[in-house]
């Protein structure tokens, strides 16, 4: 199979020259700034079902039909343009200038590129979310958040109150690939998961895949969240930003050296630490709590056919307590993208990237001080070729190489500390992927997409392999031998084949039936005691005792549009099967052990569900309603008496409502409501006593209990300053998180209550009564936030 992939990869360019296609070229620009418009829809009026979209330069190439004919250009939020095209126009580049609609920026919709794309396209389980949609959704502390917005889509579960962790169709948080301009981000959260690392002002858009994932994307078995940094304006300087309750942000973009290059610089920072210094309590005043992020993108038009972009993002979080304890983490990614138009119907895209993630814990104490840190890195190179032989066929092929470096986890004591030093061995891997993806409209009713992705994965040195008694890694197994490997020395090899298939059948002009099958392999995963995703989570690559996860997903959906695409209706069902999925033994400790395989058990899992979505796309009132019924199970020998059990993120019922209303050009309001089944947990079945303390006793079954159901309503009101032709435009946004003050449980503590007072300290008096008790912790009730947003 690998030999066949190489033949296809290198011989296809020769075959391509056998066919030439007559095309019309042109550009699409946005007025009044005359900046290029990415993602505009271009199609012939006589054939609206087939079309193309403009690239990052606003350029498009569309196969020519019988001329003269009318060409139509449309984009969400802009007035549609059309022009009569004759044979003379084909010899020149045509230009279109689209004007913004007055009410476009206030719509809350999740819209595909073409109004009926959800019906006619092959996208099953895919959403393309406009940034303006995300900005209008009411947010925690007024902080607009991309990942939390995705939680409002069907099939997506959340880890809990205020967190950005995503659980997609029965998969855990580490089974989602989050990438920015092609570079993966290993911890996409600030503030311990309450905010994502993405400043919305710096983004161009997001594509979210949870069902039919094309063969040119892969690496995770649940979803791909593909996020792009926006490109700067080539004509004039402009900016936008906001001043909020806990943070402020600023983005500036414009031409760099000439109209052939541009830049975008963006920054955001919290000022919670500023408020801490104003406290009259010295213990509070000496604490630190902040995050910030910086991003930049530089674009260069190297000629008529070449374009180069350079992107970088850096984000940092820090929590410090009284100059004694410090905890922080950093994300730093960089990527370079080269796009080349080889021919009017033939394109090359090359992406090189590096992703760096580090966390550090520092405790300054003369007796027990230490420094604990770890580094994760991934370096990759991806190249893909795209061929459009005609308006009904697309062929994409290429390769993606990835080098993983998981540095040793180390704990280094301070001089004089009684803490013993701890260090683990590094874990490294080299993965190569080859892919081919083919889509074809076979007839007016039937379209297909078929693809295949071939993976090879090598665990490489520097590293060690432990030989266990009876070849079984377990806490009680003795280590018989240790084999050491040098740098880049071969340790363990895996390979995988990932077929992909999707079919669309058009029942009528407004209704379609779609089905897909996807197989995906994942060679790295997280071993964690937490389902929410923490900065200290330990990533584990496949190796001698831990095989890669294999996921198979079957999807079926029916899609229908109503009232000339004003309403979209869809019902999707899925079934997923997981192989080699891991979980921790009861009471496992994995943070500092070098024998992590002894604390891990592997097994299988399965998930199934149905997703309903109703969206309103046009009018003064827009939004969507979604409902998901889903179940997910794990079957792992050694856990829950070998019986099927639910992971914590199993939530059978999930409902979301998003509504936006535009009162006039200056006033708008938004409201969201969510309801989910409570997360699965294990409650104690009794207590036992150790050293005069009563401790909870847990039964053998895992996650047999549940938290109470979760529900919350958020609301916001936006008022735009009167536009009097000035260059500065501003607006005020008042948002309220948890409008009716619901006390959703964040955690439960099972403890002993003394003298009927949960706060009673036995050192302060005699104990007259004891009884077991439960203490519920909740995070937020009624929480207002005010933000001033501006553009210039």
Residue, then its C-alpha position, 0 to 999 in steps of 0.5 A: x500500500x505504501x508503494x502504491x501511495x508513493x506512485x500516486x504521489x509522484x506520478x499524478x503531476x505528470x498525468x495532470x498535464x494531459x488535461x487543460x480547462x478553460x477558466x475565468x480568473x478574477x478577484x473579489x474585494x471589500x468596500x470601502x477598504x478595497x481589501x481582498x475578500x477570502x471565502x466569497x462564493x462565485x458561481x454561474x447564475x444558470x448553475x448555482x449548485x456548482x461554484x468556487x470560493x475566493x482564496x486569501x488574495x480574493x482570487x478565484x478561477x472558475x471553469x467557463x460555461x457557454x458564453x455569454x453568461x451571468x456570473x454571481x458573487x456573494x458573501x455573508x454580510x455583503x450585497x450580492x453582485x453579478x455581471x454579464x461575462x463574454x468571451x472577451x472577459x476570459x482573456x483578462x482578470x475581472x474584479x468585483x467589489x462587494x458592499x457590506x449590508x447594514x445589518x450583517x454584523x449582528x447576525x448570530x448564525x453558523x453558516x456554510x459558504x453557500x446558502x444551501x451548502x448544508x444540503x448540497x455539500x458533502x460536509x457531514x458533521x462540519x460547521x464553519x463558524x464566522x467570527x462575528x457569530x462568536x463575538x455576539x454570543x454572551x460570554x463569561x466575564x465578557x470574554x468572547x471565547x471560540x471554544x465555548x461557542x463550539x459547545x453550543x453546537x450539537x454533539x459537543x459536550x463540555x467538561x463543566x462550569x466555565x471550562x473550554x474543554x470539548x468532548x465530541x461525540x463520545x471522545x475525550x478532550x485529547x482526541x480533538x486536534x486544535x490547530x492554528x494556521x496548521x500548527x497544533x496547540x497542546x493546551x488551548x486554554x487560559x485561566x485553568x480552562x476558563x478561557x481559550x487562548x484565541x483572541x477573536x479579533x485576530x482570527x479569520x474563521x474556524x472550521x470544525x469537523x466532527x463527522x466526515x473528516x477529509x483524508x488530508x486532515x488527521x491525527x485525532x479520532x474525534x474532531x479537528x478544529x482548524x483555526x486561521x489567523x486573519x491576514x492584514x489589509x494591503x491598502x490602509x492601516x486599521x485596528x480594533x480592540x476592546x476594554x473589558x471587565x478582566x482584560x483588554x485587547x488590541x489588534x492592528x493591521x495594514x500594509x507592511x512595505x507596499x501593497x504586496x505585503x501586509x501585517x497583523x499584530x494582536x495582543x491581549x492581557x488580563x489585569x486581575x493582578x492589578x486589582x490584587x495589588x489594590x487590596x488592603x490585605x497583604x496576603x492578597x496583595x502579594x499574589x499574582x494571577x494573569x494571562x496574556x497572548x500575542x500573535x502576528x501574521x505577515x503576508x507577502x505576495x511574491x508574484x502573480x502565482x506565489x504567496x508566503x505567510x509567516x504566523x506566530x502565537x505566544x501565550x502565557x499564564x501565571x499564578x503566584x502566591x505570596x512569592x513562595x509558590x508559582x505555577x505557569x504555562x506557555x504556548x508558543x507556535x510558529x508556522x510558515x505557509x507557501x501557496x503557489x498557483x501552478x496552473x489555473x486548475x492546479x495548486x500547491x500548499x506547503x506548511x511548516x510549523x513548530x509547536x512548543x508547550x511548557x509548564x512549570x511549578x516553583x515552590x520556594x522553601x528552605x526545607x522543601x522547595x523545588x522546581x518542577x517542569x516539562x516541555x512538549x514539542x511538535x515539528x511538522x511539514x505538510x505539502x498538498x497538491x490540489x487539482x480541479x480538472x472540472x467544476x464537478x471534480x476535486x483531487x487532493x493529495x500530499x504528505x504530512x511528517x511530524x516529529x514529537x519530542x516529549x521531554x523528561x518530567x523533572x523535579x529539581x529540589x532547591x539547595x538544602x531541600x529534603x525533597x528527592x530529585x525525580x526525572x523521567x526519560x524522554x519519549x520521542x516519535x516520528x510520524x509520516x502520513x500520506x493522503x489522497x482525497x477525491x470528490x466527484x459529483x456523479x450526477x445532479x443527485x449523487x456526489x461522493x468523496x473517497x479518501x485514504x490516509x496511510x500512517x507510519x509511526x516510529x517510537x525513536x530514541x533517546x529512550x528506554x524500554x523496561x522488561x517486566x516479569x511475564x511481560x506484563x506491566x503492572x504495579x506489582x510486576x518486577x522489572x527484569x531488565x532495562x534497554x536503552x536507546x540512543x538518539x533517533x534509534x528505532x524502538x517501536x513501529x506502528x502503521x495504520x490505514x485510514x479509509x474515508x468515504x462520504x456519499x450525498x443523495x439529493x432527494x429534491x432541491x431542498x432535501x438531501x440524505x448523507x452518509x459517511x464512514x471514517x477510520x482514524x488513528x491517534x498515536x499520542x493521548x493523555x493519561x489523566x485523573x481529570x476529564x476537564x483537561x489540566x495544564x499538568x496533563x501527561x501526554x503519552x505516545x504509543x510505544x512498547x506497551x501502549x498501542x495507538x487508538x483506532x476509531x471507526x465512525x459511521x454517520x447518517x444524516x438528513x438535511x432540509x432547507x425551508x423558505x428559500x434557505x431562511x431555515x436549516x433543519x438537520x438530523x444526524x445519527x452516528x456510531x463510533x467504536x474505539x480500540x486501545x483506549x486507555x484509562x488509569x487504574x484505581x488510585x493511579x499516580x502518573x505525574x512523576x513515574x517513568x513506568x507510566x505503562x504500569x498505571x494504565x489499562x487499555x480496552x475498547x469503547x463505543x458511543x452513539x447518538x442523534x443530533x437535531x439542529x434547527x437554524x434561522x439564518x435571515x431576518x431581525x431574529x436569528x439563531x439556532x436550537x440544538x438537541x443531542x441524545x448521546x451515550x458513551x461507554x468504556x469496557x476495560x479489563x481491571x476497571x469497574x469489574x470489567x463491566x461497561x462504564x460511562x466516562x465522566x463526560x457521558x451526558x445523555x441529554x444536551x440542549x442549546x438555544x441561541x437567539x439574537x435580535x436586531x432592534x435597529x442599526x444600533x441596538x441588538x440583544x442575544x440570549x443563550x440557554x443550555x441544559x445538560x444531564x449531570x456528569x457521571x461520577x463515583x460517590x462513596x458508599x460508606x466511610x472508614x477510619x484511619x488515625x481518628x479520621x473518617x475517609x470515604x469508601x468507594x465501591x468497585x463500580x466506576x461512575x455509577x452516580x451523577x451530578x444534578x442536571x446542569x442548566x444556565x441562561x446568559x444574555x447580552x445587549x449591544x449598543x453601537x455609537x452613532x456612526x457620523x462618518x468618523x474613522x473611530x467606531x465604538x460599541x458597548x456590550x453588557x453581558x450577564x452570565x447565569x442570568x437567573x443565578x443557578x447554583x450548578x455544582x462544580x464539585x462535591x466534598x464528602x467530609x465529617x461535620x463537627x458540631x453541626x458546623x461545616x466550618x468548625x475547627x476542633x482546635x478551637x473547642x470541644x467536639x460534641x457531635x460528628x456526622x458525615x456530610x457533603x459540601x457542594x462547591x459552585x463557581x458562578x451565579x449572576x455575573x455581569x460584565x461590561x465591555x467597550x469595543x472599538x474599530x478605527 
